[in-house]
Amino acid sequence: MDAIFKALADDTRRMILDVLRDQDGQTLGELEASLEARGVEMTRFGVMKHLKVLEGASLVISRKQGRFKYHYLNVVPLQEVIDRWIEPLTQKPLARATLDLKAKLEGK
């Protein structure tokens, strides 16, 4: 779980995940061009460095086809973070709001 938070701590890596969310299965060159279109100037080696961190956290999965390596967003680790850290925090306020609404509607 530490690797996921480390990977998400960097703006550029989050932007790479956003790019893959918008269009999954991009090559390194396509990712570099997509980042450049979003105003991020980065060398091919810089993108590779960030991809290595994302792959280490299992947030990106790569598949080689012929000469090209395609990168895909893996949402499973993100869902695990949501289930462990975010979902419990949202359940209590939702339950409280439901009980408050019920009491208000029943006139109590």
Residue pairs with C-beta under 8 A, 6 or more apart in sequence:
1 80
1 81
1 84
3 56
3 57
3 58
4 57
4 58
4 59
4 77
4 78
4 81
5 81
6 53
6 57
7 13
7 53
7 54
7 56
7 57
7 59
8 14
8 59
10 50
10 53
12 35
12 40
12 42
12 46
12 50
13 50
13 53
13 54
15 35
15 38
15 40
16 31
16 35
16 47
16 50
16 51
16 54
16 60
17 54
17 59
17 60
17 73
19 26
19 31
19 34
19 35
19 38
20 26
20 31
20 60
20 71
20 72
20 73
21 73
23 34
24 72
24 73
25 70
25 71
25 72
26 34
26 70
26 71
27 68
27 69
27 70
27 71
28 44
28 47
28 48
28 51
28 69
28 71
29 44
31 47
31 51
31 71
32 42
32 44
32 47
35 42
35 47
36 42
51 60
51 62
51 71
54 60
55 61
55 62
57 77
58 74
58 76
58 77
59 73
59 74
59 77
59 78
60 71
60 72
60 73
60 74
61 71
61 72
61 74
62 69
62 70
62 71
62 72
63 69
63 70
63 72
64 70
